Structures are given as C-alpha cells and as structure tokens.
C-alpha cells in the first residue's frame, strides 16, 4: 500500500517488526491472532478437546523480511508433530509421532518466539495434499508473480529467457494433472546457448520429476506449450533424466533449515513472516 510519508516504501522500525501468528484450535473452528505463550500452553494441554493445534506465521504480501521457510507447526491428538514448508510451488510436510504435550509446547513456543524448528532428521517428508479446490495456474518470472496471464504470456516469458531479458520462469498447475515447469538460463553447452529445465507432475502413489539441459529451444517451447494448454507432460525419455522427487524436496528442505539456522544466529532470533492459507 502506498504511504505518502514514506514514498520509497521504507518504514521506521521495519526491521524490528515481529512475525504475526494465528493459533487454530477446536478442530479447526477457532482461530485467533491474539497469540500468547499462555494460549499455546492451554491449547496444547487441551489437545484431546481441540483434536489438533496449529500455529501459523503470516506476513503481508509487501513484506520483504526473510528468514525461516517454515510457515506452520501443528500438534495432533495422536501425539504427532508436523512442520510445514513452502517450496517450489508446493507445500511440504515433515512429521513424526510420539511427542508428549510438554515436548510439543516447547517446540511450539520456540517457533512462536524465535521462528525456530526442531531437529527433523528422521522425520517423514511428504507433499501436503490440500482439500479439492478450483483448478488454478500460476506464472512467476524472476520471482515476480503475474496477477493475470494467458498462454501468450507464458511463451513470451520463455522467449525473454532465450533472449537474455529474464533469468527464470516457474509455471504451475494445481488440481488434476497438477505440477510445475521450471526453466532458467544456463551457461553455454557445447558452444550453444542452453536452458536448464525441470518438470514435476504430482500424483499417486508418487510424483514424477525430470530434468534436462536443453539447447533445442523449439522442442522445449513445444513441451511448454503442451503443459500450459493441455497439462501434457513430456515423455520420460532423452534428453529428460528422471529424479527422485521426494529425496529432492527432503534435501531442499534441509538446505533451507541449515540456511535458516545461520540466519537466526546472525539476526539474534528474528524470524520470517510466512504466507497464510497454504494448509487449506
């Protein structure tokens, strides 16, 4: 939002802004942004009545504060803890069972006060399956999301990457046939300009993902056209090389966590404000 007192978007004390949180209880029926340590304690120790307790971090869209990629933590009445992350256009969940209320309280309070997450080595990792919703597509170019776009914008974004006007694009679909296509400029391959491309199709029982370094831009343009218009994915054949999607996202999350720990240490515990409504 434009502020005439601060036209360049610099606000006094912005670096000291604390993350905002929402506490969800009573089987999802009760939500409050008035979160305190006492409320967290009460919610967790009343887990049998609440069924689950979720603590979400939220941030305004204009926030540029960076920090932890974890945006929510939940505790369930079956003694299971879960931490949620947003990565590569999807939401990932790390979870593990066997936690007592006192352990859950300690983890949630650390998350609330310092944006800290527990050591999750050995936890299960999976993609969060949201409730069915209207099919939606997104387009991001150089980390900026298009609010409105059509097929011509997708192809134009690709052409800009070839011409060196942009560095990367991420085109996603959710719902049936959901997945993403990620393309970015690459160093020269065999003396010719190239693009590094990656696609993932989310599905059961497991997702399919492939990568390739491509110099044949016509073939890549055709793949992108079919994905954008018809949700048709390339054949799992040369030049595409298949990769383990679950293993990839596990490593990606742990690289985020390692980086996050360094950021928390260097900033004295200041955390990130993360997106709402990813658990829906």
N, C-alpha and C positions, 0 to 999 in steps of 0.2 A: 504494500500500500504506500502511495506517495505521501511524504511528510514534508510540507513546505519549510519547516525549520531545519530539516536535515535532507536537502535535496539529493545528496550523493549516497543516501542510504546508510550513513554512519550514525549510530545512535549511542549516546553516552552510556557507558557501562555495559555495552552489549556483550563483552567478553565474560562478564560476571553473571549473565543470565543462567539460571538453573534449569535443568530439564523439567518439563511438566509431565505428570503421570496421571493415569486413570487406573483405578482399582475396580475390578469386576468380581462380584460375588453373587450369592444366592442363585446358583445355576445359570448365571448369565443375565439375570433380571435386574440386578442392582449395579449401577455404575456411578462412580464418584471421582471427581478431580480433586477433592479435598483429601489428599493422601497424607497420612502421618505414620510414624513408626507404630503408634498405638493401634491405629486402624489395621495395619498389616498384621500385627500380633493377633488381634482379635479375629480377623478373617481366617488366618491360618489355623488357629486353635479351634475354630468352629468349622473345620473342614467337612465334617460329616453332614452338617446342615447346608453348607454352601455348595457341596459337591465338587467345586473347583474354585481356585482363586487365581486371577490373572492380574499381573501388574504390567501395564503398557507405558512405554515412553512415547511422547508425541512431540512434534515440532511444527511450527508454521512453515508453509511452503517456502517463504522468503528466507528462512534461517540458513546461514552458511556455517554454523557451528559443526565441527567434525569430531568424531570420537568413536565410541563403540558401535559396531554394526548390529548388535543385538538390540531388538526393539521391544521384546516382551519376555516375561518369565511367568510360568504357571505351575501350580501345585494342585494335584488331584487327590480325591479321597481314596484312591488305591495306592497311595504313597509314592506316586510318580511325579518327578520334576521334569520340566521341559523349558528349553530356551529357544527362542525364535529369531531367525535372521532373515534379512532380505538380501538376495544375491542373484545377479544375472537374470533379473526379471522374474524371479520366482521367490517363494518363501520356504526356507529350510528349517527343520526342527531337530534339535538334539535332545534326547530324552533318556531317562534311566529311572528305574523303580527302586524302592527300598529306603526311602527317606522319611524319618520321623519329623514331627511338627517342629521341634526345636532346630533341626538342621534346615528345614525349609524356611523358617523365619530368618535364620542367619543369612541364607543366600539371598532372600528377597530384600532384606534390609541393606545388604551390601550393594545390590543392584539399584535400590532406591537412592542411597546416599552417595555412591561413588561410581555408578554405572559399571560395577564390577560383576563378572560372571565366574562361576566355579570352574575348576579344572574338569573338563569334559572328555578327557581321554578315556576311551572305553564306552562312551555313551553311544546309543544308536542314532543314526543320522538318516532322515528321510525327508521327502518333499511334503510340505503341508498340503493336504487336499481340501480346498475350500468348498463351501456349500455351492451347489449349482447356481450359476448366475448367467446373466446375459452375455453372449459372446462379445468379446472386445479385443481390439487390436491396438498396439501402441507403436510409436516410432520415435526413437531418440537418435539425434545426430550430435556427435561431440558432446555427449552428456546432457544435451538440452532436449526436452520432450516437446514434440509437436502437439499442440492442443487439438488442431483439426488437420487432417491429411487424407489423401486418397492414394491410389496406385501410382499416379504420376509423381507424387512427392517421394515415394519410395524409390522409384527409378532415378529421379533427379538426385536424391541423396547418394545413390550408388555412383552416378556419373561424377558427382563432385569429389568422391573419394578417388576415382580413377584420375581425375584432373588435378588432384592435389589441393583442392579447395577445402576438403574436410578430411578428418583423420579416421573416423569410425562411425558406424551406424548399428543400431540394435532394433530389430523389427520383431514384435512378439504377437502371438495369438493366444487367447485362453479358451476355455471350453473344449468342445470336441475337436480333436486334431490339434490341440494346443501345443505350442513350443516356441522356439525363437530362432532367428537367423542373425548372427553377429559377424560383421565384416569390418576389417580395418586395413589401412595401408601397411605395406610391408617393405622391407629392403628389397633391392633388386634380386631376382632369382634367375640364374643363367643369363645374366645381362639384360633381362627384361623386367619391366615393372610388374609387381605382383600384389595380390591381396591375400591376407590370411582370413579364412572363413571358417565359421563353426556353426553347426545347427544341432538342435536338440528337440526331439519330439517326446513330450511327456506321455506316458502310457502305462498300462498294467500288463504283466506284473512288474516291468521295469522300463525305464526310459531308454531311448536310443539316441546316441550322440555321435557326430562325426566331425572331423576337422580336415582342412587341406590348405596348402599354399597354391594359389591358382594364378596362372598367367593368361589363361584363356578367358577373357572378360565376357565374351559372347555367351559361353556356356554358363558362367556364373550369373550373368544377367537373366538367362533363361530359368535357372534354378530359383532365383529370387522372384521372378515373375510368377512362376507356378506356386511358390509358397505364399506370396502376397494375395494372389487372386483366388486360388483354389485349395490352399492348405495342403499342397502336394510337396512331399519332401524328396530330395534326391535319392537315387539308389545307393545302397551301401556297397559301393564298388569304387575302383580307382577313378579319380585321384583321392576320393574320400577315404580317410582312415578312421575306423571306429575307436571310441574311447569309453572307458568305464565312467558313466555319468555320476554314479553315487560316490565313487572314490574321488573323482574330480571335485565335487562340491564339498566333501569332507576336508580335503586338503585346502580348498579355498577358504572354508570357514576357519580352520585352524591358523591359516596365514593371517586372516583378519584378527583373530584373537591375539596372536603374537604381536601384531602391529598395534592393536588396541591397548595391550598391557604397557607397551612402551609409551604410548600417548598419555595414558592415565598417570604413569610415573612422572613424565615430563611436565604435565599440566597440574599436578597436585591433586588429581582425582576428578577434575572436571570432565563430564561425560557429554554425550551427544543427545540431541533431541531427535527421536526417530518417528517414522510415519505411523499414523493410525490406520485402523481398518484393514490391516493385512491378514488378520485372523478370520475375517468374515468369509 
